[in-house]
Amino acid sequence: MNPIVKTIELPDGRTITLETGKLAKQADGAVMLRMGNTMLLATVCAAKDAVPGTDFMPLQVEYKEKFSAFGRFPGGFTRREGRASDYEILTCRLVDRALRPLFPDNYHAEVYVNIIMYSADGIDIPDALAGLAASAALAVSDIPFNGPISEVRVARIDGQFIINPTFEQLEKADMDIMVGATYENIMMVEGEMSEVSEQDLLNAMKAAHEAIKVQCKAQMELAEEVGSTVKREYNHEVNDEELRKAVHDACYDKAYAVAASGNTNKHERGDAFEAICEEFKTKYTEEELAEKAALIDRYYHDVEKEAMRRCILDEGKRLDGRKTNEIRPIWSEVSYLPGPHGSAVFTRGETQSLSTVTLGTKLDEKIIDDVLEHGKERFLLHYNFPPFSTGEAKAQRGVGRREVGHGHLAWRALKGQIPANYPYVIRIVSDILESNGSSSMATVCAGTLALMDAGVQINKPVSGIAMGLIKNAGEDKYAVLSDILGDEDHLGDMDFKVTGTKDGITATQMDIKVDGLSFDILEKALLQAKEGRMHILGKILETIQEPREDLKPHAPRIETMTIPKEFIGAVIGPGGKIIQGMQEETGATITIEEVDNVGRIEIAGTNKKSIDDAVRLIKGIVAVPEVGEVYKGKVRSIMPYGAFVEFLPGKDGLLHISEIDWKRLETVEEAGIHEGDEIEVKLLEIDPKTGKFKLSRKALLPKPERQERK
């Protein structure tokens, strides 16, 4: 056993090591990455041959964090790791999006990349290391791959860019982006920021790329030492060049005509493209088509792609007739649904989101119990993409990775605009009812509208846009496209989503499928995106200019109050008896927690009276009984010598029979007092030894005048 180790030094002096040849040696490639006490094992295995008929890249990336890595037991009944968490899914997507475009176009064998976190120290953030580990495993394998790549996180702290910041450092950042790149080109960007400028984002990407170049160089050296620079031979495509030419000659002009027609209807346009291919197939017998149909479809796809791209580059005509910087027609509406606390419909072209806002209490917080992150989240956003939104006839299953990723991007875009210490837990649900173009950006816009409709006093409204790019290799000519269609995403070279307020960018996600994309082109795309964002923001503000002044009548009302820390136990009571009793009595929901060395209480109810009653009871608990004060209390029990009255929550005093009335009483009942009655009493005395309370009712009654003797 002679493991090979490479060391990478970060700009701040910390190091990352890549080790291969020691673990998982039966995999095609395996690398153990270590940074501090955080260790990730990445393995990659590829099938020797492609499944017949496969014409895509069947790549599967998995990322898993072991609870034992941080000395923890998993939650749940089985006490073992279960389905992937959202965090693990998002990390998988980050790696997948950087790797997938770099496999050869004609390589179709199944490839499985597994990244497992086996050790963690809670200092360094592992998701920033997963892409490097995966690429290194590919680098030391014989699997064909046009890498290496690496990914780094860039945070801006006090105006300085930090590469792969620690958890503690990240809390102070106003910019948090993940960048994936080869030695030559940026491949992927995703992140969130506090309303930064386009130039700030570009500078962060440049800083990331410089660090990535060092990490790619180390992988190249590692591959040289391992001897894995020569990749396996494969033959996953059998082509018929004569047939390819026949398809192009017969179909290109017709496909170009459809591309230039400017038809705004997605399905009509798709049917027209499909009819061209079907017409070509009529030249062949059923027996011939059994052999050639798959090849014809593949070659025609290339023809359709070329026609669409040339139409844009040569004539400036897009599939639906728009100019390159033109936004599709937009309409929106708020309060469409009466039941939710806020709702909105946002439609841009053939993309539509119906979004709702639900306001909840502290009890509705999402509990986060990942390996390295524990806590609660008060702002939730869930995105759903049913098949009918694209006209597909298939069943709707569980939430997929794409839905998790798109929802997370929209969440990042909006979360910075929720006011600090906002008392409500907020849940946005975006259901995509139509889709042709970025539905995640429609979710951002619909989410903004629904929040304002719900009366959430957001800091600023947010809009989002998806940008595309058409650029043929070897040509200087290119086109940046605003508000891309689904086909322009599929057949184009870039999908660049940008969200922001009028004052700056709040989130971004970019995937690039072409080599040699310069920062000048990225800058043009960002500036064109800003124009589009401002146009869309204007349309949003035409529908609703600012958040509603008040919540909807059926929304819960929440009042917050703080109490001294030492009274928390008194409000809760033994076994929760006091707080549960107050909730039952008032109908309000009461939650309490210690924050910053004080007790923070949230009281939620459907009407003002229930909240006011709860506030009164809590104030009674935390109030210090004062001699001479008058209290409204409840008779808890009747005794021969008097009654016990709870004049403050949890505080009972004796109302002696002699203190009930000015006249002499034989029984308490003579005064019309019974258990459960509410009466006003005055605190006369607190026994200094026992702390017992002496109450009086007669002190509040007018003293009868003494009758004169006759």
Secondary structure, DSSP 8 states (H G I E B T S, - for coil): ---EEEEEE-TTS-EEEEEESSS-TTSSEEEEEEETTEEEEEEEEE-SS--TT--S--EEEEEEE-GGGGT----SSS-S--S--HHHHHHHHHHHHHHGGGS-TT--S-EEEEEEEEE--SSB-THHHHHHHHHHHHHTS-S--S--EEEEEEEEETTEEEES-BHHHHTT-SEEEEEEEESS-EEEEEEEEEEE-HHHHHHHHHHHHHHHHHHHHHHHHHHHHHT--S----------HHHHHHHHHHHHHHHHHHHHS----HHHHHHHHHHHHHHHHTTS-HHHHHHHHHHHHHHHHHHHHHHHHHHHHHH---TTS--TT----EEEEES--SSSSEEEEEEETTEEEEEEEEEE-GGG-EEEE-SS-EEEESEEEEEE--GGGGT--S---S--HHHHHHHHHHHHHHHTTS-TT-SSEEEEEEEEEE-SS-HHHHHHHHHHHHHHHTT---SS--EEEEEEEEE-TT-S-EEEEES--HHHHHHSSEEEEEEEETTEEEEEEEEE-SS---HHHHHHHHHHHHHHHHHHHHHHHHH-SS--SS--TTS-EEEEEEEEGGGHHHHH-GGGHHHHHHHHHH--EEEEEEETTEEEEEEEESSHHHHHHHHHHHHHHHS---TT-EEEEEEEEEETTEEEEEEETTEEEEEEGGGT-SS--SSGGGGT--TT-EEEEEEEEE-TTT--EEEESGGGS---------
